Amino acid sequence: MSSFDIAPIVTQLRQVRDHWREQQNRTESGHREFPSRDAIAQAVEGLKGVLYPQRLGPSDLRHASEDFYVGHTLNTALQLLQTQAQIELHYRHRSAGVSVPDPSGQAAQAQRAVQAFAQQLPLLRQLLDIDVLAAFHGDPAARSVDEVVLSYPGVLALIHHRIAHAFYRLELPLLGRIMAELAHGQTGIDIHPGAQIGPGFFIDHGTGVVIGETAVIGQNVRIYQAVTLGAKRFPKDAQGHLQKGWARHPIVEDDVVIYAGATILGRVTIGKGAVIGGNVWITDDVPAGTHVSQASLRQAEQPAEQPVEQSEAAAVAPATPPVLSAPAPERTARMAA
């Protein structure tokens, strides 16, 4: 086996770390300073099995032992999350430059937050079931709800988001962000844990979808790959730093469909039942029931005296995606455990 001269590299890396910590006013705390991605990933995997034991749990699980598995797995996940929550609370106090409470007080605060999360799990399962049915009914290629839960990246991203959003609202945003980024890495779907998403949400295909922190999405909304619900501008404070926390992402009302590649920026409202065609760029409100396409936008920009080409007027996106006429295998919406 080859021998590498690594001692100088180790020394230089330590010097770079020390320089960074000095710049960031970091001091040695004597214990782990940041939540662990690996521990959070392990907890989230357990929670997915708790929510859908027969589909996302262990391969040898049977109905007779479901409750035992759910109870044991849930307890393990919550213990992991309590430890990570306490680390985040400690990190937050240190980063803010305020005195760190005693460890017992932080542990109690973390325990209360994680217990509050655990009490939401039955409602989270009910909400996710509505999302799963929306995916099944919204995709003609879906043969069963089981296929949707087991294989659809949009559903996986939503499971992560529903969990992450709960922690975001419990003022543990770093845990929530890590949970969201785990799904982002697996699916290519980037949903900030602060985004508010109503029931019956379906992301079809999903790759490249971006949903910002202050986005608000209503019920029964369907979006396709590469859709962006983003910010239009980024105001700065007197010191030139980006301002944080202000509402800067779109509001999407109930029953909206947004086709692939559409970009919607700023605090605009997409009205109930609107249909946004593929690859359009929107920075203004869209009234309820409106169909927007590239062709309709070009028509609106043309002078009144210039007629619109017939081929262009016929290119308006349909309100719903086409359904193939070829016979498909039997589809079932029966919800399994």
C-alpha positions in Angstrom: 0.0 0.0 0.0 1.3 3.5 -0.9 2.3 5.9 1.8 1.1 9.5 1.3 2.6 12.6 2.9 -0.5 13.9 4.5 0.8 15.6 7.7 1.3 19.0 5.9 -2.2 18.8 4.4 -3.8 18.1 7.8 -1.9 21.1 9.3 -2.9 23.4 6.4 -6.6 22.3 6.7 -6.5 23.1 10.5 -5.1 26.5 9.7 -7.9 27.2 7.2 -10.5 26.1 9.7 -9.0 28.2 12.5 -9.0 31.2 10.1 -12.7 30.7 9.3 -13.7 30.3 12.9 -11.8 33.5 13.8 -13.6 35.4 11.1 -17.0 34.0 12.3 -16.2 34.7 16.0 -16.4 31.0 16.8 -15.0 29.6 20.0 -14.6 26.0 21.1 -17.7 24.8 22.9 -16.5 21.4 24.0 -19.3 19.5 22.3 -21.0 19.1 18.9 -22.0 22.5 17.6 -24.3 21.6 14.7 -27.1 19.1 14.0 -26.0 15.9 12.2 -27.3 15.3 8.7 -26.8 11.6 9.2 -28.8 11.5 12.4 -31.6 13.6 10.8 -31.7 11.4 7.8 -32.0 8.3 10.0 -34.9 9.9 11.9 -36.7 10.9 8.7 -36.3 7.4 7.3 -37.9 6.0 10.4 -40.7 8.6 10.3 -41.5 7.6 6.7 -41.9 4.0 7.9 -44.0 5.1 10.8 -46.3 7.0 8.4 -46.5 4.2 5.8 -45.3 1.0 7.5 -46.3 -1.5 4.9 -44.9 0.5 2.0 -42.0 2.5 3.4 -41.2 0.3 6.3 -39.0 -2.9 6.4 -39.5 -5.5 3.8 -40.4 -8.3 6.3 -43.0 -6.3 8.2 -46.4 -8.0 8.5 -49.7 -6.5 9.7 -49.7 -8.4 13.0 -46.5 -6.6 14.1 -47.3 -3.1 12.7 -48.0 -1.4 16.0 -44.9 -2.8 17.6 -42.8 -1.6 14.7 -44.5 1.8 14.6 -44.0 2.4 18.4 -40.4 1.2 18.5 -39.4 3.1 15.3 -41.2 6.3 16.4 -39.5 6.3 19.8 -36.1 5.9 18.2 -36.8 8.7 15.7 -38.1 11.1 18.3 -35.0 10.4 20.5 -32.7 11.2 17.6 -34.7 14.4 16.8 -34.7 15.6 20.4 -30.9 15.4 20.5 -30.6 17.3 17.2 -33.2 19.9 18.4 -31.2 20.5 21.5 -28.1 21.0 19.4 -29.9 23.5 17.2 -31.2 25.4 20.2 -27.7 25.6 21.6 -26.3 26.7 18.2 -29.0 29.4 17.8 -28.1 31.0 21.2 -24.4 30.9 20.4 -24.9 32.4 16.9 -27.0 35.2 18.4 -24.4 36.1 20.9 -26.7 35.6 23.9 -26.1 33.6 27.0 -26.7 29.9 26.5 -29.4 28.4 28.9 -28.4 25.5 31.1 -28.5 22.1 29.3 -31.4 20.8 31.3 -33.6 23.8 30.2 -32.6 23.3 26.5 -33.3 19.6 26.8 -36.8 20.3 28.2 -37.5 22.8 25.4 -36.3 20.3 22.7 -38.4 17.6 24.3 -41.5 19.8 24.2 -41.0 20.7 20.6 -40.5 17.1 19.5 -43.5 15.9 21.5 -45.6 18.6 19.8 -44.4 17.3 16.4 -45.2 13.7 17.3 -48.8 14.7 18.2 -49.2 16.0 14.6 -48.3 12.7 12.9 -51.9 11.3 12.6 -52.9 14.6 10.9 -49.8 14.5 8.7 -50.7 11.0 7.6 -54.3 12.1 6.7 -52.9 15.1 4.8 -50.4 12.9 2.9 -53.2 10.5 1.9 -55.0 13.4 0.2 -51.7 14.3 -1.6 -51.3 10.6 -2.7 -54.9 10.5 -4.0 -54.3 13.8 -5.9 -51.3 12.2 -7.6 -53.2 9.0 -8.4 -56.2 10.8 -9.9 -54.0 13.5 -11.6 -51.7 11.1 -13.5 -53.2 8.7 -16.1 -50.1 6.6 -15.9 -50.6 5.8 -12.2 -51.9 2.2 -11.7 -52.4 2.3 -8.0 -51.9 4.5 -4.9 -49.2 2.1 -3.8 -47.2 2.8 -6.9 -47.6 6.5 -6.2 -46.2 6.2 -2.6 -43.4 3.8 -3.5 -42.1 5.5 -6.6 -43.2 9.0 -7.2 -40.5 11.6 -6.5 -43.2 14.3 -5.9 -44.7 12.3 -3.1 -41.4 11.6 -1.5 -40.6 15.3 -1.6 -44.0 16.1 0.0 -43.5 13.6 2.8 -40.2 15.3 3.6 -41.9 18.7 3.3 -44.8 17.9 5.6 -42.4 16.8 8.3 -39.9 19.6 7.7 -42.7 22.3 7.7 -43.8 21.1 11.1 -40.3 21.6 12.5 -40.1 25.0 10.8 -43.3 26.1 12.5 -41.9 24.8 15.8 -39.0 27.2 15.4 -36.5 24.6 14.5 -35.8 25.8 11.0 -32.3 24.3 10.6 -33.7 20.8 11.2 -36.5 21.5 8.8 -34.0 22.8 6.1 -31.8 19.7 6.4 -34.9 17.5 6.0 -35.9 19.4 2.9 -32.5 19.2 1.4 -32.3 15.5 1.9 -35.4 15.2 -0.4 -33.9 17.8 -2.8 -30.8 15.6 -3.2 -32.9 12.5 -3.9 -35.6 14.0 -6.2 -34.3 17.3 -7.6 -37.3 19.0 -6.0 -36.4 22.0 -3.9 -39.2 23.0 -1.4 -38.2 25.4 1.3 -39.7 24.1 4.7 -41.3 27.5 5.2 -43.6 27.1 2.2 -47.3 26.7 3.1 -48.9 24.0 1.0 -52.5 23.0 1.1 -53.9 19.5 0.8 -54.2 17.6 -2.5 -50.9 19.0 -3.9 -49.4 17.0 -6.8 -45.9 17.6 -8.3 -45.8 15.5 -11.5 -42.3 14.4 -12.7 -40.8 17.0 -10.4 -37.2 17.5 -11.5 -36.2 21.2 -11.2 -39.2 22.4 -9.2 -38.3 25.3 -6.8 -40.8 26.6 -4.2 -39.6 29.5 -2.1 -39.9 30.0 1.7 -42.9 32.4 1.7 -44.9 30.7 -1.1 -48.5 30.0 -0.3 -50.2 27.2 -2.2 -53.9 26.4 -1.9 -55.8 23.1 -2.3 -55.8 20.8 -5.2 -52.9 22.5 -7.0 -50.9 20.6 -9.7 -47.5 21.6 -11.0 -45.1 20.0 -13.4 -41.3 19.7 -13.7 -39.0 22.8 -13.7 -41.7 25.1 -12.3 -40.3 28.0 -10.2 -42.2 29.9 -7.5 -39.5 32.3 -6.7 -38.6 35.9 -5.6 -38.4 38.7 -8.1 -36.1 41.0 -6.2 -33.9 41.0 -3.1 -34.0 44.3 -1.1 -30.9 45.1 0.9 -30.5 46.9 4.3 -28.3 50.0 4.9 -25.3 47.7 5.3 -25.9 46.1 1.9 -27.1 42.8 3.3 -30.1 41.0 2.0 -33.2 41.6 4.1 -34.7 38.4 5.5 -38.1 37.2 6.3 -40.4 39.4 4.2 -43.0 37.8 1.9 -41.5 37.6 -1.6 -42.9 34.5 -3.2 -46.2 33.8 -5.1 -49.6 32.9 -3.7 -51.2 30.1 -5.7 -54.9 29.7 -5.0 -57.0 26.6 -5.2 -57.3 24.3 -8.3 -54.4 25.9 -10.2 -52.4 24.0 -12.8 -48.9 25.1 -13.7 -47.2 23.4 -16.6 -43.6 22.5 -17.1 -40.9 25.3 -17.1 -43.2 28.1 -15.9 -41.5 30.8 -13.8 -43.6 32.8 -11.4 -41.8 35.5 -9.5 -42.6 37.9 -6.7 -45.6 38.3 -4.3 -48.1 37.8 -7.1 -51.4 35.9 -6.9 -52.4 33.2 -9.3 -56.2 33.2 -9.0 -58.4 30.1 -8.3 -58.6 27.7 -11.3 -56.0 29.5 -13.4 -54.0 27.4 -15.9 -50.4 28.5 -16.5 -48.9 27.2 -19.7 -45.4 25.8 -20.1 -42.3 28.0 -20.2 -44.1 31.3 -19.4 -42.6 34.0 -17.3 -45.1 35.7 -14.9 -44.4 38.7 -12.6 -48.0 40.0 -12.3 -51.2 38.8 -10.8 -53.3 36.3 -12.8 -57.1 36.5 -12.4 -59.1 33.5 -11.4 -59.9 31.1 -14.2 -57.4 32.7 -16.7 -55.5 30.5 -19.1 -52.0 31.9 -19.8 -49.7 30.6 -22.5 -46.7 31.9 -24.5 -49.1 32.6 -27.3 -51.6 34.6 -25.2 -48.7 36.7 -23.7 -47.4 37.5 -27.2 -50.9 38.4 -28.3 -51.3 40.8 -25.4 -48.0 42.5 -26.2 -48.9 43.1 -29.9 -50.3 46.5 -31.0 -54.1 46.4 -31.4 -54.0 46.9 -35.1 -51.9 43.9 -35.8 -53.9 40.7 -36.2 -52.8 37.6 -34.4 -51.7 34.7 -36.5 -54.1 31.8 -36.5 -51.4 29.2 -35.8 -50.3 31.3 -32.8 -53.9 31.7 -31.4 -54.4 27.9 -31.7 -51.3 27.2 -29.6 -52.9 28.1 -26.3 -52.2 25.4 -23.7 -55.1 23.1 -22.9 -56.7 23.3 -19.5 -55.8 19.7 -18.7 -53.0 17.5 -20.0 -54.0 15.0 -22.7 -54.9 11.5 -21.7 -53.6 8.7 -23.9 -56.4 6.6 -25.5 -54.5 3.3 -25.3 -55.9 0.8 -22.9 -54.3 0.9 -19.5 -54.1 -1.7 -16.7 -56.7 -1.5 -14.0 -56.2 1.4 -11.6 -57.1 1.2 -7.9 -57.3 4.0 -5.4 -57.5 1.6 -2.4 -55.4 3.0 0.4 -53.1 0.4 2.0 -51.4 0.9 5.3 
